[in-house]
Amino acid sequence: MRMTLTLDPDVAAMLEKLRRERNLGLKELVNEALREALSGMTEPPRPRKRFRTETVSLGRCLVPSLDDVTAALALAEGERSR
């Protein structure tokens, strides 16, 4: 099948680099790359390993109320920041 394909500059650069390294024609390299990529796209995705974030106790909150933003900032940054 013949078709016209517009490649992004980064993809074209990678193809050109691989073409020179492997001493292949562009047609062979594009077909090889598409076969490899498409076979990976048709397989079901591998299950991912579950990621857990460990919790730690930071102690009690040092600010009496977070509703008063000015007071919370004054406590965190010092009285001079007002």
PDB file of N, CA, C and O in Angstrom:
ATOM      1  N   MET A   1       0.849  -1.164   0.000  1.00  0.00           N
ATOM      2  CA  MET A   1       0.000   0.000   0.000  1.00  0.00           C
ATOM      3  C   MET A   1       0.905   1.241   0.000  1.00  0.00           C
ATOM      4  O   MET A   1       1.884   1.306   0.743  1.00  0.00           O
ATOM      5  N   ARG A   2       0.570   2.201  -0.824  1.00  0.00           N
ATOM      6  CA  ARG A   2       1.318   3.448  -0.872  1.00  0.00           C
ATOM      7  C   ARG A   2       0.507   4.506  -0.156  1.00  0.00           C
ATOM      8  O   ARG A   2      -0.714   4.581  -0.295  1.00  0.00           O
ATOM      9  N   MET A   3       1.210   5.324   0.612  1.00  0.00           N
ATOM     10  CA  MET A   3       0.535   6.438   1.276  1.00  0.00           C
ATOM     11  C   MET A   3       1.551   7.516   1.585  1.00  0.00           C
ATOM     12  O   MET A   3       2.756   7.271   1.641  1.00  0.00           O
ATOM     13  N   THR A   4       1.032   8.718   1.785  1.00  0.00           N
ATOM     14  CA  THR A   4       1.883   9.831   2.181  1.00  0.00           C
ATOM     15  C   THR A   4       1.737  10.009   3.674  1.00  0.00           C
ATOM     16  O   THR A   4       0.624   9.996   4.200  1.00  0.00           O
ATOM     17  N   LEU A   5       2.846  10.174   4.358  1.00  0.00           N
ATOM     18  CA  LEU A   5       2.847  10.272   5.806  1.00  0.00           C
ATOM     19  C   LEU A   5       3.698  11.464   6.212  1.00  0.00           C
ATOM     20  O   LEU A   5       4.837  11.599   5.765  1.00  0.00           O
ATOM     21  N   THR A   6       3.148  12.327   7.057  1.00  0.00           N
ATOM     22  CA  THR A   6       3.904  13.471   7.564  1.00  0.00           C
ATOM     23  C   THR A   6       4.401  13.131   8.961  1.00  0.00           C
ATOM     24  O   THR A   6       3.613  12.814   9.852  1.00  0.00           O
ATOM     25  N   LEU A   7       5.703  13.201   9.143  1.00  0.00           N
ATOM     26  CA  LEU A   7       6.319  12.855  10.425  1.00  0.00           C
ATOM     27  C   LEU A   7       6.679  14.119  11.192  1.00  0.00           C
ATOM     28  O   LEU A   7       7.069  15.129  10.607  1.00  0.00           O
ATOM     29  N   ASP A   8       6.545  14.044  12.489  1.00  0.00           N
ATOM     30  CA  ASP A   8       7.024  15.128  13.346  1.00  0.00           C
ATOM     31  C   ASP A   8       8.546  15.157  13.257  1.00  0.00           C
ATOM     32  O   ASP A   8       9.174  14.123  13.028  1.00  0.00           O
ATOM     33  N   PRO A   9       9.144  16.336  13.436  1.00  0.00           N
ATOM     34  CA  PRO A   9      10.606  16.438  13.297  1.00  0.00           C
ATOM     35  C   PRO A   9      11.391  15.508  14.215  1.00  0.00           C
ATOM     36  O   PRO A   9      12.415  14.961  13.804  1.00  0.00           O
ATOM     37  N   ASP A  10      10.926  15.317  15.463  1.00  0.00           N
ATOM     38  CA  ASP A  10      11.659  14.439  16.376  1.00  0.00           C
ATOM     39  C   ASP A  10      11.596  12.979  15.927  1.00  0.00           C
ATOM     40  O   ASP A  10      12.571  12.240  16.063  1.00  0.00           O
ATOM     41  N   VAL A  11      10.446  12.571  15.393  1.00  0.00           N
ATOM     42  CA  VAL A  11      10.307  11.195  14.901  1.00  0.00           C
ATOM     43  C   VAL A  11      11.174  10.990  13.667  1.00  0.00           C
ATOM     44  O   VAL A  11      11.838   9.962  13.535  1.00  0.00           O
ATOM     45  N   ALA A  12      11.171  11.966  12.764  1.00  0.00           N
ATOM     46  CA  ALA A  12      11.992  11.866  11.556  1.00  0.00           C
ATOM     47  C   ALA A  12      13.476  11.775  11.913  1.00  0.00           C
ATOM     48  O   ALA A  12      14.226  11.027  11.286  1.00  0.00           O
ATOM     49  N   ALA A  13      13.893  12.539  12.921  1.00  0.00           N
ATOM     50  CA  ALA A  13      15.299  12.500  13.337  1.00  0.00           C
ATOM     51  C   ALA A  13      15.659  11.136  13.920  1.00  0.00           C
ATOM     52  O   ALA A  13      16.734  10.605  13.640  1.00  0.00           O
ATOM     53  N   MET A  14      14.765  10.570  14.728  1.00  0.00           N
ATOM     54  CA  MET A  14      15.044   9.239  15.294  1.00  0.00           C
ATOM     55  C   MET A  14      15.113   8.192  14.195  1.00  0.00           C
ATOM     56  O   MET A  14      15.992   7.330  14.210  1.00  0.00           O
ATOM     57  N   LEU A  15      14.185   8.264  13.236  1.00  0.00           N
ATOM     58  CA  LEU A  15      14.213   7.305  12.130  1.00  0.00           C
ATOM     59  C   LEU A  15      15.493   7.431  11.311  1.00  0.00           C
ATOM     60  O   LEU A  15      16.097   6.424  10.940  1.00  0.00           O
ATOM     61  N   GLU A  16      15.904   8.654  11.031  1.00  0.00           N
ATOM     62  CA  GLU A  16      17.122   8.863  10.248  1.00  0.00           C
ATOM     63  C   GLU A  16      18.351   8.331  10.982  1.00  0.00           C
ATOM     64  O   GLU A  16      19.235   7.729  10.373  1.00  0.00           O
ATOM     65  N   LYS A  17      18.397   8.558  12.291  1.00  0.00           N
ATOM     66  CA  LYS A  17      19.522   8.059  13.084  1.00  0.00           C
ATOM     67  C   LYS A  17      19.568   6.529  13.053  1.00  0.00           C
ATOM     68  O   LYS A  17      20.623   5.937  12.826  1.00  0.00           O
ATOM     69  N   LEU A  18      18.412   5.895  13.284  1.00  0.00           N
ATOM     70  CA  LEU A  18      18.351   4.424  13.258  1.00  0.00           C
ATOM     71  C   LEU A  18      18.660   3.883  11.864  1.00  0.00           C
ATOM     72  O   LEU A  18      19.331   2.860  11.730  1.00  0.00           O
ATOM     73  N   ARG A  19      18.173   4.565  10.830  1.00  0.00           N
ATOM     74  CA  ARG A  19      18.408   4.120   9.457  1.00  0.00           C
ATOM     75  C   ARG A  19      19.901   4.062   9.156  1.00  0.00           C
ATOM     76  O   ARG A  19      20.387   3.118   8.534  1.00  0.00           O
ATOM     77  N   ARG A  20      20.625   5.098   9.614  1.00  0.00           N
ATOM     78  CA  ARG A  20      22.071   5.118   9.390  1.00  0.00           C
ATOM     79  C   ARG A  20      22.782   4.045  10.211  1.00  0.00           C
ATOM     80  O   ARG A  20      23.683   3.370   9.713  1.00  0.00           O
ATOM     81  N   GLU A  21      22.367   3.889  11.487  1.00  0.00           N
ATOM     82  CA  GLU A  21      23.010   2.900  12.369  1.00  0.00           C
ATOM     83  C   GLU A  21      22.814   1.475  11.863  1.00  0.00           C
ATOM     84  O   GLU A  21      23.738   0.663  11.910  1.00  0.00           O
ATOM     85  N   ARG A  22      21.619   1.173  11.382  1.00  0.00           N
ATOM     86  CA  ARG A  22      21.298  -0.192  10.966  1.00  0.00           C
ATOM     87  C   ARG A  22      21.514  -0.425   9.475  1.00  0.00           C
ATOM     88  O   ARG A  22      21.371  -1.546   8.985  1.00  0.00           O
ATOM     89  N   ASN A  23      21.861   0.645   8.757  1.00  0.00           N
ATOM     90  CA  ASN A  23      22.093   0.549   7.319  1.00  0.00           C
ATOM     91  C   ASN A  23      20.894  -0.060   6.604  1.00  0.00           C
ATOM     92  O   ASN A  23      21.037  -0.984   5.803  1.00  0.00           O
ATOM     93  N   LEU A  24      19.700   0.475   6.907  1.00  0.00           N
ATOM     94  CA  LEU A  24      18.457   0.006   6.293  1.00  0.00           C
ATOM     95  C   LEU A  24      17.861   1.127   5.460  1.00  0.00           C
ATOM     96  O   LEU A  24      18.213   2.296   5.614  1.00  0.00           O
ATOM     97  N   GLY A  25      16.951   0.744   4.573  1.00  0.00           N
ATOM     98  CA  GLY A  25      16.180   1.737   3.847  1.00  0.00           C
ATOM     99  C   GLY A  25      15.080   2.276   4.750  1.00  0.00           C
ATOM    100  O   GLY A  25      14.702   1.654   5.743  1.00  0.00           O
ATOM    101  N   LEU A  26      14.583   3.435   4.384  1.00  0.00           N
ATOM    102  CA  LEU A  26      13.528   4.053   5.203  1.00  0.00           C
ATOM    103  C   LEU A  26      12.281   3.181   5.247  1.00  0.00           C
ATOM    104  O   LEU A  26      11.657   3.046   6.299  1.00  0.00           O
ATOM    105  N   LYS A  27      11.914   2.590   4.119  1.00  0.00           N
ATOM    106  CA  LYS A  27      10.720   1.743   4.056  1.00  0.00           C
ATOM    107  C   LYS A  27      10.838   0.561   5.027  1.00  0.00           C
ATOM    108  O   LYS A  27       9.909   0.272   5.781  1.00  0.00           O
ATOM    109  N   GLU A  28      11.988  -0.115   5.000  1.00  0.00           N
ATOM    110  CA  GLU A  28      12.178  -1.276   5.884  1.00  0.00           C
ATOM    111  C   GLU A  28      12.153  -0.867   7.348  1.00  0.00           C
ATOM    112  O   GLU A  28      11.566  -1.555   8.183  1.00  0.00           O
ATOM    113  N   LEU A  29      12.791   0.255   7.655  1.00  0.00           N
ATOM    114  CA  LEU A  29      12.852   0.700   9.043  1.00  0.00           C
ATOM    115  C   LEU A  29      11.478   1.115   9.563  1.00  0.00           C
ATOM    116  O   LEU A  29      11.109   0.775  10.688  1.00  0.00           O
ATOM    117  N   VAL A  30      10.722   1.848   8.749  1.00  0.00           N
ATOM    118  CA  VAL A  30       9.374   2.276   9.167  1.00  0.00           C
ATOM    119  C   VAL A  30       8.482   1.062   9.359  1.00  0.00           C
ATOM    120  O   VAL A  30       7.738   0.998  10.338  1.00  0.00           O
ATOM    121  N   ASN A  31       8.538   0.099   8.447  1.00  0.00           N
ATOM    122  CA  ASN A  31       7.723  -1.111   8.603  1.00  0.00           C
ATOM    123  C   ASN A  31       8.099  -1.879   9.863  1.00  0.00           C
ATOM    124  O   ASN A  31       7.223  -2.347  10.590  1.00  0.00           O
ATOM    125  N   GLU A  32       9.395  -2.012  10.125  1.00  0.00           N
ATOM    126  CA  GLU A  32       9.863  -2.713  11.330  1.00  0.00           C
ATOM    127  C   GLU A  32       9.383  -1.999  12.594  1.00  0.00           C
ATOM    128  O   GLU A  32       8.901  -2.639  13.528  1.00  0.00           O
ATOM    129  N   ALA A  33       9.517  -0.675  12.619  1.00  0.00           N
ATOM    130  CA  ALA A  33       9.101   0.102  13.795  1.00  0.00           C
ATOM    131  C   ALA A  33       7.592   0.009  14.004  1.00  0.00           C
ATOM    132  O   ALA A  33       7.127  -0.141  15.134  1.00  0.00           O
ATOM    133  N   LEU A  34       6.836   0.098  12.925  1.00  0.00           N
ATOM    134  CA  LEU A  34       5.376  -0.009  13.053  1.00  0.00           C
ATOM    135  C   LEU A  34       4.941  -1.390  13.509  1.00  0.00           C
ATOM    136  O   LEU A  34       4.040  -1.519  14.338  1.00  0.00           O
ATOM    137  N   ARG A  35       5.578  -2.426  12.969  1.00  0.00           N
ATOM    138  CA  ARG A  35       5.230  -3.789  13.424  1.00  0.00           C
ATOM    139  C   ARG A  35       5.463  -3.957  14.919  1.00  0.00           C
ATOM    140  O   ARG A  35       4.619  -4.488  15.641  1.00  0.00           O
ATOM    141  N   GLU A  36       6.628  -3.493  15.369  1.00  0.00           N
ATOM    142  CA  GLU A  36       6.973  -3.632  16.789  1.00  0.00           C
ATOM    143  C   GLU A  36       6.006  -2.832  17.666  1.00  0.00           C
ATOM    144  O   GLU A  36       5.519  -3.332  18.679  1.00  0.00           O
ATOM    145  N   ALA A  37       5.738  -1.603  17.273  1.00  0.00           N
ATOM    146  CA  ALA A  37       4.849  -0.754  18.077  1.00  0.00           C
ATOM    147  C   ALA A  37       3.419  -1.267  18.051  1.00  0.00           C
ATOM    148  O   ALA A  37       2.758  -1.296  19.089  1.00  0.00           O
ATOM    149  N   LEU A  38       2.931  -1.670  16.888  1.00  0.00           N
ATOM    150  CA  LEU A  38       1.542  -2.135  16.786  1.00  0.00           C
ATOM    151  C   LEU A  38       1.326  -3.449  17.521  1.00  0.00           C
ATOM    152  O   LEU A  38       0.248  -3.672  18.073  1.00  0.00           O
ATOM    153  N   SER A  39       2.327  -4.326  17.540  1.00  0.00           N
ATOM    154  CA  SER A  39       2.166  -5.585  18.280  1.00  0.00           C
ATOM    155  C   SER A  39       2.052  -5.296  19.770  1.00  0.00           C
ATOM    156  O   SER A  39       1.312  -5.979  20.478  1.00  0.00           O
ATOM    157  N   GLY A  40       2.774  -4.298  20.249  1.00  0.00           N
ATOM    158  CA  GLY A  40       2.658  -3.913  21.654  1.00  0.00           C
ATOM    159  C   GLY A  40       1.329  -3.257  21.974  1.00  0.00           C
ATOM    160  O   GLY A  40       0.850  -3.338  23.105  1.00  0.00           O
ATOM    161  N   MET A  41       0.729  -2.606  20.986  1.00  0.00           N
ATOM    162  CA  MET A  41      -0.549  -1.928  21.212  1.00  0.00           C
ATOM    163  C   MET A  41      -1.719  -2.907  21.201  1.00  0.00           C
ATOM    164  O   MET A  41      -2.764  -2.611  21.781  1.00  0.00           O
ATOM    165  N   THR A  42      -1.572  -4.062  20.557  1.00  0.00           N
ATOM    166  CA  THR A  42      -2.679  -5.009  20.474  1.00  0.00           C
ATOM    167  C   THR A  42      -2.716  -5.950  21.674  1.00  0.00           C
ATOM    168  O   THR A  42      -3.748  -6.557  21.958  1.00  0.00           O
ATOM    169  N   GLU A  43      -1.597  -6.070  22.374  1.00  0.00           N
ATOM    170  CA  GLU A  43      -1.569  -6.926  23.563  1.00  0.00           C
ATOM    171  C   GLU A  43      -2.278  -6.217  24.712  1.00  0.00           C
ATOM    172  O   GLU A  43      -2.242  -4.990  24.802  1.00  0.00           O
ATOM    173  N   PRO A  44      -2.923  -6.986  25.592  1.00  0.00           N
ATOM    174  CA  PRO A  44      -3.543  -6.334  26.748  1.00  0.00           C
ATOM    175  C   PRO A  44      -2.465  -5.710  27.637  1.00  0.00           C
ATOM    176  O   PRO A  44      -1.367  -6.254  27.757  1.00  0.00           O
ATOM    177  N   PRO A  45      -2.771  -4.587  28.248  1.00  0.00           N
ATOM    178  CA  PRO A  45      -1.762  -3.936  29.095  1.00  0.00           C
ATOM    179  C   PRO A  45      -1.385  -4.816  30.281  1.00  0.00           C
ATOM    180  O   PRO A  45      -2.225  -5.496  30.870  1.00  0.00           O
ATOM    181  N   ARG A  46      -0.098  -4.781  30.612  1.00  0.00           N
ATOM    182  CA  ARG A  46       0.372  -5.548  31.764  1.00  0.00           C
ATOM    183  C   ARG A  46      -0.155  -4.906  33.037  1.00  0.00           C
ATOM    184  O   ARG A  46      -0.210  -3.681  33.137  1.00  0.00           O
ATOM    185  N   PRO A  47      -0.542  -5.721  34.011  1.00  0.00           N
ATOM    186  CA  PRO A  47      -1.009  -5.131  35.266  1.00  0.00           C
ATOM    187  C   PRO A  47       0.130  -4.387  35.954  1.00  0.00           C
ATOM    188  O   PRO A  47       1.264  -4.863  36.011  1.00  0.00           O
ATOM    189  N   ARG A  48      -0.194  -3.235  36.463  1.00  0.00           N
ATOM    190  CA  ARG A  48       0.821  -2.429  37.135  1.00  0.00           C
ATOM    191  C   ARG A  48       0.944  -2.859  38.590  1.00  0.00           C
ATOM    192  O   ARG A  48      -0.022  -3.292  39.219  1.00  0.00           O
ATOM    193  N   LYS A  49       2.151  -2.726  39.099  1.00  0.00           N
ATOM    194  CA  LYS A  49       2.391  -3.015  40.500  1.00  0.00           C
ATOM    195  C   LYS A  49       1.741  -1.910  41.325  1.00  0.00           C
ATOM    196  O   LYS A  49       1.915  -0.724  41.044  1.00  0.00           O
ATOM    197  N   ARG A  50       1.002  -2.309  42.329  1.00  0.00           N
ATOM    198  CA  ARG A  50       0.310  -1.343  43.162  1.00  0.00           C
ATOM    199  C   ARG A  50       1.317  -0.509  43.945  1.00  0.00           C
ATOM    200  O   ARG A  50       2.276  -1.038  44.508  1.00  0.00           O
ATOM    201  N   PHE A  51       1.090   0.785  43.972  1.00  0.00           N
ATOM    202  CA  PHE A  51       1.989   1.700  44.662  1.00  0.00           C
ATOM    203  C   PHE A  51       1.320   2.172  45.943  1.00  0.00           C
ATOM    204  O   PHE A  51       0.170   2.611  45.931  1.00  0.00           O
ATOM    205  N   ARG A  52       2.041   2.078  47.033  1.00  0.00           N
ATOM    206  CA  ARG A  52       1.514   2.531  48.319  1.00  0.00           C
ATOM    207  C   ARG A  52       2.438   3.595  48.884  1.00  0.00           C
ATOM    208  O   ARG A  52       3.662   3.486  48.815  1.00  0.00           O
ATOM    209  N   THR A  53       1.829   4.615  49.436  1.00  0.00           N
ATOM    210  CA  THR A  53       2.573   5.660  50.114  1.00  0.00           C
ATOM    211  C   THR A  53       2.443   5.417  51.605  1.00  0.00           C
ATOM    212  O   THR A  53       1.338   5.349  52.142  1.00  0.00           O
ATOM    213  N   GLU A  54       3.554   5.290  52.251  1.00  0.00           N
ATOM    214  CA  GLU A  54       3.536   5.076  53.688  1.00  0.00           C
ATOM    215  C   GLU A  54       3.114   6.365  54.391  1.00  0.00           C
ATOM    216  O   GLU A  54       3.508   7.462  53.994  1.00  0.00           O
ATOM    217  N   THR A  55       2.318   6.217  55.423  1.00  0.00           N
ATOM    218  CA  THR A  55       1.883   7.380  56.180  1.00  0.00           C
ATOM    219  C   THR A  55       2.769   7.560  57.409  1.00  0.00           C
ATOM    220  O   THR A  55       3.308   6.599  57.958  1.00  0.00           O
ATOM    221  N   VAL A  56       2.901   8.800  57.819  1.00  0.00           N
ATOM    222  CA  VAL A  56       3.644   9.116  59.036  1.00  0.00           C
ATOM    223  C   VAL A  56       2.839  10.119  59.838  1.00  0.00           C
ATOM    224  O   VAL A  56       2.088  10.920  59.282  1.00  0.00           O
ATOM    225  N   SER A  57       3.000  10.069  61.122  1.00  0.00           N
ATOM    226  CA  SER A  57       2.316  11.014  61.987  1.00  0.00           C
ATOM    227  C   SER A  57       3.167  12.275  62.105  1.00  0.00           C
ATOM    228  O   SER A  57       4.345  12.204  62.454  1.00  0.00           O
ATOM    229  N   LEU A  58       2.576  13.410  61.817  1.00  0.00           N
ATOM    230  CA  LEU A  58       3.271  14.681  61.935  1.00  0.00           C
ATOM    231  C   LEU A  58       2.953  15.386  63.251  1.00  0.00           C
ATOM    232  O   LEU A  58       3.383  16.515  63.488  1.00  0.00           O
ATOM    233  N   GLY A  59       2.201  14.709  64.090  1.00  0.00           N
ATOM    234  CA  GLY A  59       1.833  15.318  65.360  1.00  0.00           C
ATOM    235  C   GLY A  59       0.609  16.202  65.196  1.00  0.00           C
ATOM    236  O   GLY A  59      -0.016  16.243  64.137  1.00  0.00           O
ATOM    237  N   ARG A  60       0.287  16.897  66.257  1.00  0.00           N
ATOM    238  CA  ARG A  60      -0.907  17.749  66.206  1.00  0.00           C
ATOM    239  C   ARG A  60      -0.622  19.011  65.407  1.00  0.00           C
ATOM    240  O   ARG A  60       0.532  19.412  65.249  1.00  0.00           O
ATOM    241  N   CYS A  61      -1.657  19.619  64.917  1.00  0.00           N
ATOM    242  CA  CYS A  61      -1.541  20.845  64.150  1.00  0.00           C
ATOM    243  C   CYS A  61      -1.140  21.980  65.089  1.00  0.00           C
ATOM    244  O   CYS A  61      -1.758  22.159  66.139  1.00  0.00           O
ATOM    245  N   LEU A  62      -0.115  22.744  64.725  1.00  0.00           N
ATOM    246  CA  LEU A  62       0.377  23.824  65.572  1.00  0.00           C
ATOM    247  C   LEU A  62      -0.425  25.114  65.418  1.00  0.00           C
ATOM    248  O   LEU A  62      -0.294  26.026  66.235  1.00  0.00           O
ATOM    249  N   VAL A  63      -1.241  25.194  64.391  1.00  0.00           N
ATOM    250  CA  VAL A  63      -2.073  26.378  64.173  1.00  0.00           C
ATOM    251  C   VAL A  63      -3.441  26.096  64.766  1.00  0.00           C
ATOM    252  O   VAL A  63      -4.064  25.091  64.426  1.00  0.00           O
ATOM    253  N   PRO A  64      -3.922  26.972  65.653  1.00  0.00           N
ATOM    254  CA  PRO A  64      -5.205  26.711  66.302  1.00  0.00           C
ATOM    255  C   PRO A  64      -6.355  26.580  65.310  1.00  0.00           C
ATOM    256  O   PRO A  64      -7.212  25.712  65.474  1.00  0.00           O
ATOM    257  N   SER A  65      -6.387  27.433  64.279  1.00  0.00           N
ATOM    258  CA  SER A  65      -7.461  27.374  63.304  1.00  0.00           C
ATOM    259  C   SER A  65      -6.921  27.815  61.950  1.00  0.00           C
ATOM    260  O   SER A  65      -6.267  28.852  61.841  1.00  0.00           O
ATOM    261  N   LEU A  66      -7.196  27.027  60.930  1.00  0.00           N
ATOM    262  CA  LEU A  66      -6.771  27.389  59.585  1.00  0.00           C
ATOM    263  C   LEU A  66      -7.786  28.303  58.911  1.00  0.00           C
ATOM    264  O   LEU A  66      -7.568  28.742  57.782  1.00  0.00           O
ATOM    265  N   ASP A  67      -8.891  28.594  59.589  1.00  0.00           N
ATOM    266  CA  ASP A  67      -9.890  29.504  59.043  1.00  0.00           C
ATOM    267  C   ASP A  67      -9.358  30.932  59.000  1.00  0.00           C
ATOM    268  O   ASP A  67      -9.735  31.698  58.113  1.00  0.00           O
ATOM    269  N   ASP A  68      -8.502  31.299  59.925  1.00  0.00           N
ATOM    270  CA  ASP A  68      -7.915  32.633  59.962  1.00  0.00           C
ATOM    271  C   ASP A  68      -6.562  32.567  59.255  1.00  0.00           C
ATOM    272  O   ASP A  68      -5.542  32.262  59.873  1.00  0.00           O
ATOM    273  N   VAL A  69      -6.566  32.853  57.965  1.00  0.00           N
ATOM    274  CA  VAL A  69      -5.370  32.713  57.151  1.00  0.00           C
ATOM    275  C   VAL A  69      -4.278  33.672  57.612  1.00  0.00           C
ATOM    276  O   VAL A  69      -3.101  33.310  57.625  1.00  0.00           O
ATOM    277  N   THR A  70      -4.651  34.869  57.982  1.00  0.00           N
ATOM    278  CA  THR A  70      -3.665  35.857  58.414  1.00  0.00           C
ATOM    279  C   THR A  70      -2.911  35.372  59.645  1.00  0.00           C
ATOM    280  O   THR A  70      -1.690  35.504  59.725  1.00  0.00           O
ATOM    281  N   ALA A  71      -3.636  34.814  60.596  1.00  0.00           N
ATOM    282  CA  ALA A  71      -3.002  34.313  61.813  1.00  0.00           C
ATOM    283  C   ALA A  71      -2.106  33.107  61.511  1.00  0.00           C
ATOM    284  O   ALA A  71      -1.029  32.966  62.089  1.00  0.00           O
ATOM    285  N   ALA A  72      -2.561  32.242  60.604  1.00  0.00           N
ATOM    286  CA  ALA A  72      -1.765  31.065  60.255  1.00  0.00           C
ATOM    287  C   ALA A  72      -0.466  31.487  59.562  1.00  0.00           C
ATOM    288  O   ALA A  72       0.592  30.920  59.833  1.00  0.00           O
ATOM    289  N   LEU A  73      -0.543  32.490  58.659  1.00  0.00           N
ATOM    290  CA  LEU A  73       0.663  32.976  57.991  1.00  0.00           C
ATOM    291  C   LEU A  73       1.588  33.692  58.962  1.00  0.00           C
ATOM    292  O   LEU A  73       2.808  33.559  58.869  1.00  0.00           O
ATOM    293  N   ALA A  74       1.020  34.446  59.889  1.00  0.00           N
ATOM    294  CA  ALA A  74       1.839  35.148  60.875  1.00  0.00           C
ATOM    295  C   ALA A  74       2.591  34.143  61.734  1.00  0.00           C
ATOM    296  O   ALA A  74       3.755  34.361  62.070  1.00  0.00           O
ATOM    297  N   LEU A  75       1.940  33.054  62.087  1.00  0.00           N
ATOM    298  CA  LEU A  75       2.593  32.022  62.893  1.00  0.00           C
ATOM    299  C   LEU A  75       3.703  31.338  62.082  1.00  0.00           C
ATOM    300  O   LEU A  75       4.783  31.068  62.609  1.00  0.00           O
ATOM    301  N   ALA A  76       3.432  31.060  60.801  1.00  0.00           N
ATOM    302  CA  ALA A  76       4.390  30.348  59.965  1.00  0.00           C
ATOM    303  C   ALA A  76       5.562  31.237  59.542  1.00  0.00           C
ATOM    304  O   ALA A  76       6.711  30.795  59.516  1.00  0.00           O
ATOM    305  N   GLU A  77       5.259  32.491  59.212  1.00  0.00           N
ATOM    306  CA  GLU A  77       6.294  33.374  58.661  1.00  0.00           C
ATOM    307  C   GLU A  77       6.832  34.399  59.654  1.00  0.00           C
ATOM    308  O   GLU A  77       7.805  35.096  59.363  1.00  0.00           O
ATOM    309  N   GLY A  78       6.218  34.491  60.799  1.00  0.00           N
ATOM    310  CA  GLY A  78       6.647  35.456  61.789  1.00  0.00           C
ATOM    311  C   GLY A  78       5.773  36.710  61.735  1.00  0.00           C
ATOM    312  O   GLY A  78       5.096  36.966  60.739  1.00  0.00           O
ATOM    313  N   GLU A  79       5.799  37.453  62.773  1.00  0.00           N
ATOM    314  CA  GLU A  79       4.941  38.634  62.877  1.00  0.00           C
ATOM    315  C   GLU A  79       5.333  39.731  61.895  1.00  0.00           C
ATOM    316  O   GLU A  79       4.485  40.550  61.540  1.00  0.00           O
ATOM    317  N   ARG A  80       6.579  39.781  61.444  1.00  0.00           N
ATOM    318  CA  ARG A  80       7.039  40.852  60.548  1.00  0.00           C
ATOM    319  C   ARG A  80       6.395  40.787  59.164  1.00  0.00           C
ATOM    320  O   ARG A  80       6.398  41.776  58.431  1.00  0.00           O
ATOM    321  N   SER A  81       5.843  39.625  58.807  1.00  0.00           N
ATOM    322  CA  SER A  81       5.283  39.476  57.460  1.00  0.00           C
ATOM    323  C   SER A  81       3.953  40.185  57.289  1.00  0.00           C
ATOM    324  O   SER A  81       3.463  40.313  56.167  1.00  0.00           O
ATOM    325  N   ARG A  82       3.361  40.646  58.381  1.00  0.00           N
ATOM    326  CA  ARG A  82       2.052  41.313  58.290  1.00  0.00           C
ATOM    327  C   ARG A  82       2.124  42.607  57.601  1.00  0.00           C
ATOM    328  O   ARG A  82       1.107  43.283  57.448  1.00  0.00           O
TER     329      ARG A  82
END
